[in-house]
Amino acid sequence: MEKHDRQSDGKGGNATCPVCGASFECKLSAECWCSSVNVPSEVREYLADRYDTCLCRDCLEKLVKKAGAGELS
């Protein structure tokens, strides 16, 4: 699978989810919404293998749920 390049300016800001195409704000810091999501190591590895950018909240939460159900492939 092709890795997607980061779509923000490297300092945070508007980003586009590489999965669904939704626009969202990425702060690239501990202050970002994603820092409050418990992302298992399995999901972090899955994301690192496929993307160089963040996912939107909905797509990230769906991946976490799939991993919890043993459905992440």
C-alpha angles and dihedrals in degrees: 000000000000118000116232122226122239108271099199125077094260091258097075127260134119116000137176120230109240091211104050104007095240119150117235141158117265116190097182090217144083087274092067120107090244092066088071093056116091101228113187118225090249090061093044090053091047091052095044090053093053112027142038092195139059126268125229118260094258095052093044092050091048090053091049090051092048090051091050090053092047091247101118110119 
